[in-house]
Amino acid sequence: MAIATIGGTRLHYEDHAPEGRENGESVVLVMGSGGRGRAWHLHQVPALVEAGYRVITYNSRGVPPSDPGRAGFTIGDLTADLAGLIEHLSAAPCHLVGTSLGALVAQELLLARPDLVAAAVLMATRGRDDHLRAAAARAEIELLDSGITLPHRFQATRQAVQNLSPHTLNDELTVSDWLSVFEQSLSPCPGLRYQLAIKPDPGRLAAYAAITTPCLVLAFADDLVTPPHLVAEVARAIPGAAHRLIHHAGHYGYLEQPEEVNRQILEFFRGVPADPLARTHHTTPTGAG
C-alpha cells in the first residue's frame, strides 16, 4: 500500500494493473462509510484487472491507515481528496465506481470535475435521506459518542442483518461464514463518526441534472441501508443514466452477487465511447433490468 498526500491529507492507496498496461484505462473504486479499499479486492479488482484495466483502491479520509481527519469534514473534502488522488496518479479520465457514501462522493466529483471521469457506476446511492435512514444515522452517531463498546458477536450479527439479503441470511452455511468474517474484521475506525455525519442535501437531486458523464446506477433489491426507491431517484435525476436492480442482494450486494455486479460494470464500461466528443452525446435509457 502506497501513500499520497493530497492537500495535506495522507491517503493510503493500492494500484494494480495488468503487466504492460500500467498506463492503460483506469478504474478508481470508492468505498462507503468506514469501509476499507481492500473490500474491493475480493471480487471487483481481480475481474477489472483481468479485463485489462488499471485499478486503484484507497482508504478515504477517516479510514485507517489514511488520516483520520477532523470533526466536521464534508462531502466536499472527500470529493477534493478523490480529485487530487486521480490527478496525483495521472489516472484521468478514469472510470469510477462508488458505493454508498462512495457513490455520493462520485456524484459530487461528476459535478465539480467532470474532466476527470469518463464513466461512473453508482451503487447503493441516494440523493436524500428519508426519515428512517436519517434516524438510523443519528442513532449510530449517538452510540459512538456514548463510548459504549458492544461485544464483537453482537456487532457482527447486527452488521449481517443490516447489510445482507435474506437470501444470504437464510443460508445456514453462508451466513455462518459471513458472521465469522465480520467478527474477525471489526476494528476501530476513528473517522467513522465524521463520515456518518455527512448527509446528502436533498437539493442535490436537482443539481444532478447537470451531470453529463455516462452513468450506471445500481440498486440492490434487499438493501435496507439505501433502499431501491432512493436509488431510483438518483437514476431519474441524472440525464440518460442507466438503472439496474440486482436481486438477492443487500447493501453489500457487490460482495453477495459479485458476478452479476461485475458483469454490469464491465458491460457498461465497454459500451462507453472511447472518444471524448462521442461521450458528450452518449445517453443510455433508464430502466430496471
N, C-alpha and C positions, 0 to 999 in steps of 0.2 A: 504494500500500500504506500502510495506516494503522498506528498503534501503540496498543496498550492495555497499561497497566501493571497486572498482576494480582498482588497480594501481593508487590510488589517486583520481579516478573519482567516484562520487556518482551517482548510478543508482537506480531509483525507479522501483520496480517490483511488480507483483502480482502472487501468486502461488495458484492454485486451483487443488484439487484432489477429486475423489470420496471417501467417507468415507471408511477407511481401506485400501486405495490404495495410501497413501501418498508417498510411496517409489516405486511405480509402474513405468511403462514405461512413460517417459516424452516427451512432445511436447513443444518446445520453438518457439514462434511466433515473427517474427521480422518485424516491420513496416517500411514504406518508409519515404521519406524526410518530416520532420516536423510533422509526424504522431505520435499520442499517442497510447500506447499499448491498451488503452481502446477500440479502434475501433474494436479490435478482439472480444470484449465481447458481441457484439450484436448477432453474429451468430456462429463464429468458436469455441469460448471457450465452450459454452453450449453443442454443438454437440460432441466435443472431450472429455469433462468430462463425458458425458452420455455414450460414447463408452468405458470408463474405463481408460482414460489417465490422468495423472497428467499434467496440462497445465500451462505454465509460460509465462507471457507477461511482457514487460518492456518498459520504455521510454529511447530511446537511448541518447547518449551524444549529447547535443544541444537542447533537447526537455524537457521543464519544466514538473515536478519539478526536473528532473535529472540535473546534472551540465551542464551549457551552453557550456563549452569547450572554447578553444581559437582559434582565427583565424588560419587557416592552418591545422586543424586536418584532418587526412587522412582516407582512407578506411582501412588501416592497424590498425589505432587506434580503429575504430569501431569494427573491427574483433577481436582485443585483448580484448576489452570490453566484447564482446559476449562470447569468450572463457573463460574469467575469471568468468563471471556470471554462466555459465554452471558448471564450476568446484566448484564455491562457493556454489552452490545449490545441489551439488552431483547428477546432472541430467544426466551425461554421462553414456553410449552413448544415446543421445536423438534423437528424431525425430525433424526435423527442418522445419519450414515453413517461407519463406520470400517473401515479395512483393516489387517490385520496388527497391529502394536503399537497402531495407532489403534483397532482393534476391542477390544483388551484394555482400553484407556482407556475406551472407550464402555461396556463391560460393568461396569466399576467405577463409572462415573457412574450407571448404572441402579440400582445397589445403594445408593450414597451419596446421590444426589439425584434420585430418580425424578420429582420435581415439575418438573424442568427439561426432560423429554423426553416427547414424545407417542408416538414410534415410533422404532425403531432398525433399521438394516441393518448386519449384522456380516459382513464379508468376510474370507476367509483368516485366520480367527481360531483360537484354541486355548485350552484351559484348563490344559494342561500341556505340557511338552517331553518327547518321547521321547529315547532315548539318542542317536540320530544328530543330531537338531536341537540338543540340548544341547552335543554335541561340536563341531558346526559353529560355534555361538556362541562357545564357548571359543577355538576356533582363530582366529576373526576378531578377537577381543579381543587374543590373543597377537600377531597380525600387526600390529595397530595399535600395541600397546605396544612392539614391536621397533623402530619408527621407520623401517622399510623402506618405501620408496616404489616401488610396482610401476609399470611402464610403462602408460600410458593404454590402449594397444591391448590389453594383457593384461587389465586391469581391465574393459574394455568387453566382451571376449569372455567372461570369467567371469560378468559380470553377465547377459549374454544366456542362457548355458547354465543358470544357476541360476533365472532368473525367467521365462523364456518357454517356451511349449509347443513340443513337437516339431513340431506343425502349423505354427508360425511359423518355427522354426529350419530346417526343410526347404524353405522357400520362399526361393529364392536372392535374389530382388529385395527381398522384405520384410525378410529378416534383414540384408541389406546396409544398408538404411535404419536399422534398429534399432541396428546397430553404430556407425554414424555419429552417431546421436543420443546414444548412451551415451558415446562418446569426447568429444563436444563439451560434454556436460553434467556431466562429472566435475569436482567442486570440493571443497575441504576442508570437512568438517563436524565442528567441534571436539567437539560433543556426541554424535556417533555412538557413541563408545566407551561413554559413560554409558548411552545408550539400549539398546545391545546387552547390557549387564549386567542389564537388567530381565528377569527370567524369571517366567513365570506360576507361581503357587503351586498345586500340584495340588489342594490343599484347597479352592480357589475353585470347582471344578466343583460341589461340593455346595452352596456358597453361592449359585450361580446359580439354585437352586430358589426363591429369594426374589424373583426378578425378576418383576414384574407388567406391565412395559411390553411392548406388542406388538413382536415381533422377527422379522426375516427373516435367516436365516443362509445366506450364500452360500459355497459351496466351489468351487474351480477344479480340474477333473479332473486336470490335469497339473502341479499345484503341488508342487514339491519342497521348498519352504521350510516351508509349512504344509499338509501333505497332507490330502486329504479325510477320512481316518479321524479325525484330530484335530479337524477342524471339526465332524464329525458328533457328537462327544462333547459339544460345547458346545450344539448344537441339541437333543440329548436332555436336557441338564441344565436348559434354560430351559423352564418350563411353557408349552405352547401355541405354541412357536416354529415358524415355517415354515422348511423346509430345502430348498434347491435346489442342484443341481450344474450348473455351467457347463462345457460341453465345449470342447475345443480352446483351453484357457486355462491358463497357468501362474500364478505368483504375481502377475504384473501383468495378471491377467485383465480388470480394469476398463479397461485400455488395449488389450488384444488383442481382446476381444469387447465393445466398448463399447455396441453397440446392444442386445445381449441383457442386459447388466448394467443399462443404463439402463431397459430395459423392465421388468425385475424390480423395480427400485427404485420406479419411478413407479406400477406396478400395486399394489405393496404399500402405499405411502403413501396412494393414493387409496382403498384398502379399509379403512383405519383409521378408525373412527368419530370424528367431529369433537367429539362431546360427551364431556367428561371422565368422566362417570358411565358412559357406554356403554363407554368404553375399559377401565374396570376389569373388565368382564366379557368383553372381547374375547379370543377364542382362535382360533388358526389351526392346522390339523392339520399335523404334521410329516410330510415325505415328500420324496423326491428327485424333481425334475422336469426 
